[in-house]
């Protein structure tokens, strides 16, 4: 896993709202037992932007990367 890789959300409970997660942690910290990820939500006009969110285009769609 490398920093900024995108994966399908493995959680059945939230994958309908948050289809993808983005790896934020650097691959240089691979020895860590946890991986830091952030949700990638479809940009549908309802997803609010914050000072730390980023607009992203992925796989032909527009998304909001929420890093709060």
PDB file of N, H, CA, C and O in Angstrom:
ATOM      1  N   UNK A   1       0.841  -1.175   0.000  1.00  0.00           N
ATOM      2  CA  UNK A   1       0.000   0.000   0.000  1.00  0.00           C
ATOM      3  C   UNK A   1       0.887   1.240   0.000  1.00  0.00           C
ATOM      4  O   UNK A   1       1.827   1.343   0.788  1.00  0.00           O
ATOM      5  N   UNK A   2       0.581   2.173  -0.887  1.00  0.00           N
ATOM      6  H   UNK A   2      -0.182   2.090  -1.527  1.00  0.00           H
ATOM      7  CA  UNK A   2       1.358   3.403  -0.959  1.00  0.00           C
ATOM      8  C   UNK A   2       0.467   4.604  -0.673  1.00  0.00           C
ATOM      9  O   UNK A   2      -0.751   4.551  -0.844  1.00  0.00           O
ATOM     10  N   UNK A   3       1.094   5.678  -0.238  1.00  0.00           N
ATOM     11  H   UNK A   3       2.084   5.721  -0.099  1.00  0.00           H
ATOM     12  CA  UNK A   3       0.363   6.903   0.060  1.00  0.00           C
ATOM     13  C   UNK A   3      -0.429   7.336  -1.169  1.00  0.00           C
ATOM     14  O   UNK A   3       0.083   7.331  -2.288  1.00  0.00           O
ATOM     15  N   UNK A   4      -1.674   7.708  -0.944  1.00  0.00           N
ATOM     16  H   UNK A   4      -2.089   7.712  -0.034  1.00  0.00           H
ATOM     17  CA  UNK A   4      -2.639   8.188  -1.933  1.00  0.00           C
ATOM     18  C   UNK A   4      -3.228   7.084  -2.812  1.00  0.00           C
ATOM     19  O   UNK A   4      -3.901   7.386  -3.797  1.00  0.00           O
ATOM     20  N   UNK A   5      -2.991   5.818  -2.481  1.00  0.00           N
ATOM     21  H   UNK A   5      -2.444   5.572  -1.681  1.00  0.00           H
ATOM     22  CA  UNK A   5      -3.709   4.733  -3.155  1.00  0.00           C
ATOM     23  C   UNK A   5      -5.176   4.822  -2.756  1.00  0.00           C
ATOM     24  O   UNK A   5      -5.499   5.226  -1.639  1.00  0.00           O
ATOM     25  N   UNK A   6      -6.059   4.443  -3.670  1.00  0.00           N
ATOM     26  H   UNK A   6      -5.796   4.115  -4.577  1.00  0.00           H
ATOM     27  CA  UNK A   6      -7.507   4.473  -3.423  1.00  0.00           C
ATOM     28  C   UNK A   6      -8.014   3.033  -3.406  1.00  0.00           C
ATOM     29  O   UNK A   6      -7.658   2.220  -4.259  1.00  0.00           O
ATOM     30  N   UNK A   7      -8.855   2.739  -2.412  1.00  0.00           N
ATOM     31  H   UNK A   7      -9.144   3.400  -1.719  1.00  0.00           H
ATOM     32  CA  UNK A   7      -9.412   1.397  -2.270  1.00  0.00           C
ATOM     33  C   UNK A   7     -10.913   1.479  -2.050  1.00  0.00           C
ATOM     34  O   UNK A   7     -11.405   2.455  -1.486  1.00  0.00           O
ATOM     35  N   UNK A   8     -11.649   0.455  -2.494  1.00  0.00           N
ATOM     36  H   UNK A   8     -11.249  -0.338  -2.953  1.00  0.00           H
ATOM     37  CA  UNK A   8     -13.071   0.398  -2.143  1.00  0.00           C
ATOM     38  C   UNK A   8     -13.214   0.338  -0.621  1.00  0.00           C
ATOM     39  O   UNK A   8     -12.417  -0.308   0.060  1.00  0.00           O
ATOM     40  N   UNK A   9     -14.212   1.001  -0.108  1.00  0.00           N
ATOM     41  H   UNK A   9     -14.860   1.525  -0.661  1.00  0.00           H
ATOM     42  CA  UNK A   9     -14.479   0.995   1.324  1.00  0.00           C
ATOM     43  C   UNK A   9     -14.873  -0.417   1.743  1.00  0.00           C
ATOM     44  O   UNK A   9     -15.860  -0.950   1.236  1.00  0.00           O
ATOM     45  N   UNK A  10     -14.124  -1.037   2.660  1.00  0.00           N
ATOM     46  H   UNK A  10     -13.322  -0.603   3.072  1.00  0.00           H
ATOM     47  CA  UNK A  10     -14.430  -2.412   3.051  1.00  0.00           C
ATOM     48  C   UNK A  10     -15.588  -2.540   4.041  1.00  0.00           C
ATOM     49  O   UNK A  10     -16.020  -3.653   4.340  1.00  0.00           O
ATOM     50  N   UNK A  11     -16.096  -1.415   4.553  1.00  0.00           N
ATOM     51  H   UNK A  11     -15.745  -0.511   4.309  1.00  0.00           H
ATOM     52  CA  UNK A  11     -17.150  -1.466   5.560  1.00  0.00           C
ATOM     53  C   UNK A  11     -18.529  -1.581   4.906  1.00  0.00           C
ATOM     54  O   UNK A  11     -18.947  -0.660   4.205  1.00  0.00           O
ATOM     55  N   UNK A  12     -19.241  -2.684   5.118  1.00  0.00           N
ATOM     56  H   UNK A  12     -18.901  -3.432   5.687  1.00  0.00           H
ATOM     57  CA  UNK A  12     -20.574  -2.817   4.539  1.00  0.00           C
ATOM     58  C   UNK A  12     -21.550  -1.770   5.086  1.00  0.00           C
ATOM     59  O   UNK A  12     -22.522  -1.411   4.422  1.00  0.00           O
ATOM     60  N   UNK A  13     -21.282  -1.288   6.294  1.00  0.00           N
ATOM     61  H   UNK A  13     -20.492  -1.580   6.834  1.00  0.00           H
ATOM     62  CA  UNK A  13     -22.177  -0.317   6.932  1.00  0.00           C
ATOM     63  C   UNK A  13     -22.094   1.063   6.277  1.00  0.00           C
ATOM     64  O   UNK A  13     -23.102   1.765   6.203  1.00  0.00           O
ATOM     65  N   UNK A  14     -20.911   1.464   5.799  1.00  0.00           N
ATOM     66  H   UNK A  14     -20.092   0.894   5.859  1.00  0.00           H
ATOM     67  CA  UNK A  14     -20.749   2.818   5.268  1.00  0.00           C
ATOM     68  C   UNK A  14     -20.413   2.891   3.778  1.00  0.00           C
ATOM     69  O   UNK A  14     -20.355   3.986   3.218  1.00  0.00           O
ATOM     70  N   UNK A  15     -20.194   1.763   3.134  1.00  0.00           N
ATOM     71  H   UNK A  15     -20.241   0.873   3.588  1.00  0.00           H
ATOM     72  CA  UNK A  15     -19.750   1.787   1.735  1.00  0.00           C
ATOM     73  C   UNK A  15     -20.789   2.369   0.774  1.00  0.00           C
ATOM     74  O   UNK A  15     -20.431   2.796  -0.324  1.00  0.00           O
ATOM     75  N   UNK A  16     -22.040   2.395   1.155  1.00  0.00           N
ATOM     76  H   UNK A  16     -22.331   2.048   2.047  1.00  0.00           H
ATOM     77  CA  UNK A  16     -23.062   3.007   0.303  1.00  0.00           C
ATOM     78  C   UNK A  16     -22.945   4.521   0.254  1.00  0.00           C
ATOM     79  O   UNK A  16     -23.323   5.145  -0.738  1.00  0.00           O
ATOM     80  N   UNK A  17     -22.427   5.111   1.315  1.00  0.00           N
ATOM     81  H   UNK A  17     -22.121   4.604   2.121  1.00  0.00           H
ATOM     82  CA  UNK A  17     -22.255   6.564   1.402  1.00  0.00           C
ATOM     83  C   UNK A  17     -20.829   6.961   1.040  1.00  0.00           C
ATOM     84  O   UNK A  17     -20.603   7.973   0.376  1.00  0.00           O
ATOM     85  N   UNK A  18     -19.878   6.157   1.481  1.00  0.00           N
ATOM     86  H   UNK A  18     -20.061   5.335   2.020  1.00  0.00           H
ATOM     87  CA  UNK A  18     -18.453   6.414   1.247  1.00  0.00           C
ATOM     88  C   UNK A  18     -17.907   5.242   0.427  1.00  0.00           C
ATOM     89  O   UNK A  18     -17.471   4.243   0.998  1.00  0.00           O
ATOM     90  N   UNK A  19     -17.928   5.354  -0.898  1.00  0.00           N
ATOM     91  H   UNK A  19     -18.282   6.166  -1.362  1.00  0.00           H
ATOM     92  CA  UNK A  19     -17.531   4.207  -1.716  1.00  0.00           C
ATOM     93  C   UNK A  19     -16.038   3.896  -1.716  1.00  0.00           C
ATOM     94  O   UNK A  19     -15.643   2.763  -1.987  1.00  0.00           O
ATOM     95  N   UNK A  20     -15.203   4.893  -1.413  1.00  0.00           N
ATOM     96  H   UNK A  20     -15.524   5.814  -1.192  1.00  0.00           H
ATOM     97  CA  UNK A  20     -13.753   4.697  -1.456  1.00  0.00           C
ATOM     98  C   UNK A  20     -13.083   5.323  -0.233  1.00  0.00           C
ATOM     99  O   UNK A  20     -13.627   6.224   0.405  1.00  0.00           O
ATOM    100  N   UNK A  21     -11.888   4.821   0.072  1.00  0.00           N
ATOM    101  H   UNK A  21     -11.446   4.089  -0.446  1.00  0.00           H
ATOM    102  CA  UNK A  21     -11.013   5.442   1.061  1.00  0.00           C
ATOM    103  C   UNK A  21      -9.652   5.654   0.413  1.00  0.00           C
ATOM    104  O   UNK A  21      -9.247   4.903  -0.473  1.00  0.00           O
ATOM    105  N   UNK A  22      -8.948   6.700   0.873  1.00  0.00           N
ATOM    106  H   UNK A  22      -9.277   7.311   1.593  1.00  0.00           H
ATOM    107  CA  UNK A  22      -7.631   7.049   0.349  1.00  0.00           C
ATOM    108  C   UNK A  22      -6.597   6.872   1.459  1.00  0.00           C
ATOM    109  O   UNK A  22      -6.798   7.333   2.582  1.00  0.00           O
ATOM    110  N   UNK A  23      -5.505   6.209   1.142  1.00  0.00           N
ATOM    111  H   UNK A  23      -5.341   5.835   0.229  1.00  0.00           H
ATOM    112  CA  UNK A  23      -4.424   6.025   2.108  1.00  0.00           C
ATOM    113  C   UNK A  23      -3.683   7.351   2.265  1.00  0.00           C
ATOM    114  O   UNK A  23      -3.172   7.898   1.287  1.00  0.00           O
ATOM    115  N   UNK A  24      -3.623   7.863   3.483  1.00  0.00           N
ATOM    116  H   UNK A  24      -4.037   7.418   4.277  1.00  0.00           H
ATOM    117  CA  UNK A  24      -2.896   9.109   3.755  1.00  0.00           C
ATOM    118  C   UNK A  24      -1.496   8.849   4.293  1.00  0.00           C
ATOM    119  O   UNK A  24      -0.592   9.667   4.121  1.00  0.00           O
ATOM    120  N   UNK A  25      -1.328   7.726   4.932  1.00  0.00           N
ATOM    121  H   UNK A  25      -2.062   7.061   5.071  1.00  0.00           H
ATOM    122  CA  UNK A  25      -0.056   7.393   5.564  1.00  0.00           C
ATOM    123  C   UNK A  25       0.991   7.065   4.512  1.00  0.00           C
ATOM    124  O   UNK A  25       0.698   6.375   3.535  1.00  0.00           O
ATOM    125  N   UNK A  26       2.189   7.547   4.705  1.00  0.00           N
ATOM    126  H   UNK A  26       2.426   8.107   5.498  1.00  0.00           H
ATOM    127  CA  UNK A  26       3.288   7.260   3.790  1.00  0.00           C
ATOM    128  C   UNK A  26       3.649   5.778   3.828  1.00  0.00           C
ATOM    129  O   UNK A  26       3.604   5.149   4.885  1.00  0.00           O
ATOM    130  N   UNK A  27       4.003   5.235   2.686  1.00  0.00           N
ATOM    131  H   UNK A  27       4.039   5.747   1.827  1.00  0.00           H
ATOM    132  CA  UNK A  27       4.438   3.842   2.625  1.00  0.00           C
ATOM    133  C   UNK A  27       5.764   3.646   3.375  1.00  0.00           C
ATOM    134  O   UNK A  27       6.164   2.517   3.657  1.00  0.00           O
ATOM    135  N   UNK A  28       6.434   4.752   3.691  1.00  0.00           N
ATOM    136  H   UNK A  28       6.109   5.670   3.462  1.00  0.00           H
ATOM    137  CA  UNK A  28       7.678   4.663   4.447  1.00  0.00           C
ATOM    138  C   UNK A  28       7.433   4.237   5.889  1.00  0.00           C
ATOM    139  O   UNK A  28       8.368   3.857   6.594  1.00  0.00           O
ATOM    140  N   UNK A  29       6.175   4.299   6.329  1.00  0.00           N
ATOM    141  H   UNK A  29       5.416   4.607   5.756  1.00  0.00           H
ATOM    142  CA  UNK A  29       5.809   3.863   7.685  1.00  0.00           C
ATOM    143  C   UNK A  29       5.122   2.503   7.649  1.00  0.00           C
ATOM    144  O   UNK A  29       4.224   2.236   8.448  1.00  0.00           O
ATOM    145  N   UNK A  30       5.533   1.665   6.747  1.00  0.00           N
ATOM    146  H   UNK A  30       6.263   1.882   6.099  1.00  0.00           H
ATOM    147  CA  UNK A  30       4.891   0.361   6.560  1.00  0.00           C
ATOM    148  C   UNK A  30       4.981  -0.528   7.800  1.00  0.00           C
ATOM    149  O   UNK A  30       4.177  -1.447   7.954  1.00  0.00           O
ATOM    150  N   UNK A  31       5.938  -0.272   8.679  1.00  0.00           N
ATOM    151  H   UNK A  31       6.592   0.475   8.554  1.00  0.00           H
ATOM    152  CA  UNK A  31       6.078  -1.090   9.881  1.00  0.00           C
ATOM    153  C   UNK A  31       4.949  -0.838  10.879  1.00  0.00           C
ATOM    154  O   UNK A  31       4.731  -1.646  11.782  1.00  0.00           O
ATOM    155  N   UNK A  32       4.234   0.268  10.726  1.00  0.00           N
ATOM    156  H   UNK A  32       4.410   0.924   9.993  1.00  0.00           H
ATOM    157  CA  UNK A  32       3.120   0.560  11.636  1.00  0.00           C
ATOM    158  C   UNK A  32       2.023  -0.476  11.433  1.00  0.00           C
ATOM    159  O   UNK A  32       1.811  -0.953  10.319  1.00  0.00           O
ATOM    160  N   UNK A  33       1.338  -0.818  12.495  1.00  0.00           N
ATOM    161  H   UNK A  33       1.510  -0.431  13.400  1.00  0.00           H
ATOM    162  CA  UNK A  33       0.301  -1.845  12.414  1.00  0.00           C
ATOM    163  C   UNK A  33      -1.016  -1.302  11.878  1.00  0.00           C
ATOM    164  O   UNK A  33      -1.889  -2.076  11.486  1.00  0.00           O
ATOM    165  N   UNK A  34      -1.167   0.009  11.858  1.00  0.00           N
ATOM    166  H   UNK A  34      -0.458   0.637  12.177  1.00  0.00           H
ATOM    167  CA  UNK A  34      -2.394   0.642  11.379  1.00  0.00           C
ATOM    168  C   UNK A  34      -2.096   1.454  10.128  1.00  0.00           C
ATOM    169  O   UNK A  34      -0.959   1.864   9.895  1.00  0.00           O
ATOM    170  N   UNK A  35      -3.120   1.680   9.337  1.00  0.00           N
ATOM    171  H   UNK A  35      -4.044   1.347   9.527  1.00  0.00           H
ATOM    172  CA  UNK A  35      -2.986   2.522   8.155  1.00  0.00           C
ATOM    173  C   UNK A  35      -3.980   3.666   8.272  1.00  0.00           C
ATOM    174  O   UNK A  35      -5.164   3.438   8.520  1.00  0.00           O
ATOM    175  N   UNK A  36      -3.514   4.879   8.097  1.00  0.00           N
ATOM    176  H   UNK A  36      -2.553   5.065   7.895  1.00  0.00           H
ATOM    177  CA  UNK A  36      -4.380   6.058   8.187  1.00  0.00           C
ATOM    178  C   UNK A  36      -5.024   6.292   6.827  1.00  0.00           C
ATOM    179  O   UNK A  36      -4.332   6.439   5.819  1.00  0.00           O
ATOM    180  N   UNK A  37      -6.361   6.325   6.805  1.00  0.00           N
ATOM    181  H   UNK A  37      -6.924   6.206   7.624  1.00  0.00           H
ATOM    182  CA  UNK A  37      -7.110   6.548   5.569  1.00  0.00           C
ATOM    183  C   UNK A  37      -8.107   7.689   5.776  1.00  0.00           C
ATOM    184  O   UNK A  37      -8.411   8.064   6.908  1.00  0.00           O
ATOM    185  N   UNK A  38      -8.610   8.232   4.667  1.00  0.00           N
ATOM    186  H   UNK A  38      -8.363   7.927   3.747  1.00  0.00           H
ATOM    187  CA  UNK A  38      -9.642   9.270   4.717  1.00  0.00           C
ATOM    188  C   UNK A  38     -10.746   8.902   3.727  1.00  0.00           C
ATOM    189  O   UNK A  38     -10.469   8.282   2.701  1.00  0.00           O
ATOM    190  N   UNK A  39     -11.989   9.275   4.020  1.00  0.00           N
ATOM    191  H   UNK A  39     -12.214   9.779   4.854  1.00  0.00           H
ATOM    192  CA  UNK A  39     -13.095   8.942   3.127  1.00  0.00           C
ATOM    193  C   UNK A  39     -13.081   9.782   1.848  1.00  0.00           C
ATOM    194  O   UNK A  39     -12.687  10.948   1.851  1.00  0.00           O
ATOM    195  N   UNK A  40     -13.521   9.160   0.769  1.00  0.00           N
ATOM    196  H   UNK A  40     -13.841   8.213   0.767  1.00  0.00           H
ATOM    197  CA  UNK A  40     -13.673   9.824  -0.523  1.00  0.00           C
ATOM    198  C   UNK A  40     -15.156   9.741  -0.878  1.00  0.00           C
ATOM    199  O   UNK A  40     -15.648   8.693  -1.296  1.00  0.00           O
ATOM    200  N   UNK A  41     -15.865  10.870  -0.705  1.00  0.00           N
ATOM    201  H   UNK A  41     -15.466  11.721  -0.365  1.00  0.00           H
ATOM    202  CA  UNK A  41     -17.311  10.908  -0.919  1.00  0.00           C
ATOM    203  C   UNK A  41     -17.647  11.457  -2.298  1.00  0.00           C
ATOM    204  O   UNK A  41     -16.949  12.342  -2.795  1.00  0.00           O
ATOM    205  N   UNK A  42     -18.699  10.951  -2.922  1.00  0.00           N
ATOM    206  H   UNK A  42     -19.266  10.233  -2.518  1.00  0.00           H
ATOM    207  CA  UNK A  42     -19.135  11.533  -4.191  1.00  0.00           C
ATOM    208  C   UNK A  42     -19.492  13.006  -3.992  1.00  0.00           C
ATOM    209  O   UNK A  42     -20.143  13.372  -3.013  1.00  0.00           O
ATOM    210  N   UNK A  43     -19.063  13.833  -4.922  1.00  0.00           N
ATOM    211  H   UNK A  43     -18.534  13.536  -5.717  1.00  0.00           H
ATOM    212  CA  UNK A  43     -19.396  15.261  -4.858  1.00  0.00           C
ATOM    213  C   UNK A  43     -20.775  15.421  -5.482  1.00  0.00           C
ATOM    214  O   UNK A  43     -20.927  15.455  -6.703  1.00  0.00           O
ATOM    215  N   UNK A  44     -21.767  15.517  -4.618  1.00  0.00           N
ATOM    216  H   UNK A  44     -21.644  15.489  -3.626  1.00  0.00           H
ATOM    217  CA  UNK A  44     -23.151  15.537  -5.082  1.00  0.00           C
ATOM    218  C   UNK A  44     -23.885  16.825  -4.717  1.00  0.00           C
ATOM    219  O   UNK A  44     -25.110  16.898  -4.811  1.00  0.00           O
ATOM    220  N   UNK A  45     -23.131  17.833  -4.304  1.00  0.00           N
ATOM    221  H   UNK A  45     -22.136  17.774  -4.228  1.00  0.00           H
ATOM    222  CA  UNK A  45     -23.758  19.083  -3.906  1.00  0.00           C
ATOM    223  C   UNK A  45     -24.147  19.105  -2.439  1.00  0.00           C
ATOM    224  O   UNK A  45     -24.399  20.171  -1.877  1.00  0.00           O
ATOM    225  N   UNK A  46     -24.198  17.935  -1.815  1.00  0.00           N
ATOM    226  H   UNK A  46     -23.993  17.069  -2.271  1.00  0.00           H
ATOM    227  CA  UNK A  46     -24.540  17.858  -0.396  1.00  0.00           C
ATOM    228  C   UNK A  46     -23.299  17.738   0.470  1.00  0.00           C
ATOM    229  O   UNK A  46     -23.322  18.095   1.647  1.00  0.00           O
ATOM    230  N   UNK A  47     -22.210  17.233  -0.112  1.00  0.00           N
ATOM    231  H   UNK A  47     -22.192  16.943  -1.068  1.00  0.00           H
ATOM    232  CA  UNK A  47     -20.981  17.055   0.651  1.00  0.00           C
ATOM    233  C   UNK A  47     -20.351  18.411   0.920  1.00  0.00           C
ATOM    234  O   UNK A  47     -19.963  19.119  -0.010  1.00  0.00           O
ATOM    235  N   UNK A  48     -20.252  18.768   2.182  1.00  0.00           N
ATOM    236  H   UNK A  48     -20.568  18.193   2.937  1.00  0.00           H
ATOM    237  CA  UNK A  48     -19.707  20.074   2.549  1.00  0.00           C
ATOM    238  C   UNK A  48     -18.193  20.104   2.490  1.00  0.00           C
ATOM    239  O   UNK A  48     -17.526  19.150   2.891  1.00  0.00           O
ATOM    240  N   UNK A  49     -17.664  21.190   1.995  1.00  0.00           N
ATOM    241  H   UNK A  49     -18.206  21.965   1.670  1.00  0.00           H
ATOM    242  CA  UNK A  49     -16.222  21.381   1.988  1.00  0.00           C
ATOM    243  C   UNK A  49     -15.795  22.025   3.296  1.00  0.00           C
ATOM    244  O   UNK A  49     -16.514  22.854   3.853  1.00  0.00           O
ATOM    245  N   UNK A  50     -14.631  21.642   3.777  1.00  0.00           N
ATOM    246  H   UNK A  50     -14.048  20.968   3.324  1.00  0.00           H
ATOM    247  CA  UNK A  50     -14.037  22.257   4.956  1.00  0.00           C
ATOM    248  C   UNK A  50     -12.679  22.812   4.537  1.00  0.00           C
ATOM    249  O   UNK A  50     -12.285  22.702   3.376  1.00  0.00           O
ATOM    250  N   UNK A  51     -11.982  23.396   5.472  1.00  0.00           N
ATOM    251  H   UNK A  51     -12.302  23.485   6.415  1.00  0.00           H
ATOM    252  CA  UNK A  51     -10.648  23.924   5.154  1.00  0.00           C
ATOM    253  C   UNK A  51      -9.667  22.825   4.778  1.00  0.00           C
ATOM    254  O   UNK A  51      -8.666  23.087   4.111  1.00  0.00           O
ATOM    255  N   UNK A  52      -9.942  21.614   5.195  1.00  0.00           N
ATOM    256  H   UNK A  52     -10.755  21.401   5.736  1.00  0.00           H
ATOM    257  CA  UNK A  52      -9.013  20.518   4.913  1.00  0.00           C
ATOM    258  C   UNK A  52      -9.536  19.518   3.894  1.00  0.00           C
ATOM    259  O   UNK A  52      -8.896  18.489   3.678  1.00  0.00           O
ATOM    260  N   UNK A  53     -10.665  19.777   3.264  1.00  0.00           N
ATOM    261  H   UNK A  53     -11.185  20.613   3.439  1.00  0.00           H
ATOM    262  CA  UNK A  53     -11.168  18.858   2.243  1.00  0.00           C
ATOM    263  C   UNK A  53     -10.618  19.254   0.876  1.00  0.00           C
ATOM    264  O   UNK A  53     -10.224  20.398   0.649  1.00  0.00           O
ATOM    265  N   UNK A  54     -10.602  18.274  -0.026  1.00  0.00           N
ATOM    266  H   UNK A  54     -10.922  17.344   0.159  1.00  0.00           H
ATOM    267  CA  UNK A  54     -10.011  18.475  -1.336  1.00  0.00           C
ATOM    268  C   UNK A  54     -10.931  17.886  -2.400  1.00  0.00           C
ATOM    269  O   UNK A  54     -11.438  16.776  -2.240  1.00  0.00           O
ATOM    270  N   UNK A  55     -11.147  18.626  -3.484  1.00  0.00           N
ATOM    271  H   UNK A  55     -10.734  19.528  -3.614  1.00  0.00           H
ATOM    272  CA  UNK A  55     -11.901  18.086  -4.617  1.00  0.00           C
ATOM    273  C   UNK A  55     -10.974  17.155  -5.406  1.00  0.00           C
ATOM    274  O   UNK A  55      -9.831  17.506  -5.700  1.00  0.00           O
ATOM    275  N   UNK A  56     -11.483  15.961  -5.745  1.00  0.00           N
ATOM    276  H   UNK A  56     -12.411  15.676  -5.506  1.00  0.00           H
ATOM    277  CA  UNK A  56     -10.677  14.938  -6.419  1.00  0.00           C
ATOM    278  C   UNK A  56     -11.480  14.350  -7.568  1.00  0.00           C
ATOM    279  O   UNK A  56     -12.685  14.129  -7.446  1.00  0.00           O
ATOM    280  N   UNK A  57     -10.812  14.100  -8.677  1.00  0.00           N
ATOM    281  H   UNK A  57      -9.833  14.279  -8.776  1.00  0.00           H
ATOM    282  CA  UNK A  57     -11.427  13.371  -9.783  1.00  0.00           C
ATOM    283  C   UNK A  57     -10.807  11.978  -9.783  1.00  0.00           C
ATOM    284  O   UNK A  57      -9.588  11.827  -9.851  1.00  0.00           O
ATOM    285  N   UNK A  58     -11.671  10.959  -9.704  1.00  0.00           N
ATOM    286  H   UNK A  58     -12.662  11.082  -9.648  1.00  0.00           H
ATOM    287  CA  UNK A  58     -11.187   9.578  -9.645  1.00  0.00           C
ATOM    288  C   UNK A  58     -12.122   8.696 -10.450  1.00  0.00           C
ATOM    289  O   UNK A  58     -13.338   8.730 -10.264  1.00  0.00           O
ATOM    290  N   UNK A  59     -11.554   7.915 -11.337  1.00  0.00           N
ATOM    291  H   UNK A  59     -10.566   7.887 -11.488  1.00  0.00           H
ATOM    292  CA  UNK A  59     -12.300   6.927 -12.110  1.00  0.00           C
ATOM    293  C   UNK A  59     -13.518   7.547 -12.803  1.00  0.00           C
ATOM    294  O   UNK A  59     -14.592   6.947 -12.848  1.00  0.00           O
ATOM    295  N   UNK A  60     -13.336   8.749 -13.338  1.00  0.00           N
ATOM    296  H   UNK A  60     -12.464   9.237 -13.302  1.00  0.00           H
ATOM    297  CA  UNK A  60     -14.405   9.415 -14.085  1.00  0.00           C
ATOM    298  C   UNK A  60     -15.437  10.123 -13.239  1.00  0.00           C
ATOM    299  O   UNK A  60     -16.408  10.650 -13.782  1.00  0.00           O
ATOM    300  N   UNK A  61     -15.266  10.155 -11.930  1.00  0.00           N
ATOM    301  H   UNK A  61     -14.477   9.727 -11.489  1.00  0.00           H
ATOM    302  CA  UNK A  61     -16.232  10.815 -11.060  1.00  0.00           C
ATOM    303  C   UNK A  61     -15.599  11.917 -10.231  1.00  0.00           C
ATOM    304  O   UNK A  61     -14.382  11.944 -10.042  1.00  0.00           O
ATOM    305  N   UNK A  62     -16.428  12.823  -9.738  1.00  0.00           N
ATOM    306  H   UNK A  62     -17.416  12.801  -9.891  1.00  0.00           H
ATOM    307  CA  UNK A  62     -15.967  13.899  -8.872  1.00  0.00           C
ATOM    308  C   UNK A  62     -16.256  13.524  -7.417  1.00  0.00           C
ATOM    309  O   UNK A  62     -17.362  13.106  -7.075  1.00  0.00           O
ATOM    310  N   UNK A  63     -15.241  13.684  -6.575  1.00  0.00           N
ATOM    311  H   UNK A  63     -14.343  14.024  -6.853  1.00  0.00           H
ATOM    312  CA  UNK A  63     -15.334  13.292  -5.178  1.00  0.00           C
ATOM    313  C   UNK A  63     -14.782  14.390  -4.275  1.00  0.00           C
ATOM    314  O   UNK A  63     -14.105  15.310  -4.733  1.00  0.00           O
ATOM    315  N   UNK A  64     -15.085  14.274  -2.990  1.00  0.00           N
ATOM    316  H   UNK A  64     -15.635  13.527  -2.618  1.00  0.00           H
ATOM    317  CA  UNK A  64     -14.538  15.140  -1.961  1.00  0.00           C
ATOM    318  C   UNK A  64     -13.744  14.262  -1.009  1.00  0.00           C
ATOM    319  O   UNK A  64     -14.280  13.317  -0.432  1.00  0.00           O
ATOM    320  N   UNK A  65     -12.450  14.581  -0.845  1.00  0.00           N
ATOM    321  H   UNK A  65     -12.014  15.349  -1.314  1.00  0.00           H
ATOM    322  CA  UNK A  65     -11.604  13.894   0.111  1.00  0.00           C
ATOM    323  C   UNK A  65     -11.701  14.644   1.424  1.00  0.00           C
ATOM    324  O   UNK A  65     -11.267  15.792   1.517  1.00  0.00           O
ATOM    325  N   UNK A  66     -12.263  14.013   2.435  1.00  0.00           N
ATOM    326  H   UNK A  66     -12.616  13.080   2.359  1.00  0.00           H
ATOM    327  CA  UNK A  66     -12.468  14.660   3.736  1.00  0.00           C
ATOM    328  C   UNK A  66     -11.321  14.320   4.673  1.00  0.00           C
ATOM    329  O   UNK A  66     -11.149  13.170   5.078  1.00  0.00           O
ATOM    330  N   UNK A  67     -10.548  15.328   5.007  1.00  0.00           N
ATOM    331  H   UNK A  67     -10.688  16.262   4.679  1.00  0.00           H
ATOM    332  CA  UNK A  67      -9.400  15.141   5.901  1.00  0.00           C
ATOM    333  C   UNK A  67      -9.608  16.043   7.106  1.00  0.00           C
ATOM    334  O   UNK A  67      -8.909  17.045   7.259  1.00  0.00           O
ATOM    335  N   UNK A  68     -10.550  15.702   7.952  1.00  0.00           N
ATOM    336  H   UNK A  68     -11.117  14.888   7.828  1.00  0.00           H
ATOM    337  CA  UNK A  68     -10.857  16.511   9.146  1.00  0.00           C
ATOM    338  C   UNK A  68     -10.281  15.885  10.378  1.00  0.00           C
ATOM    339  O   UNK A  68     -10.437  16.423  11.474  1.00  0.00           O
TER     340      UNK A  68
END
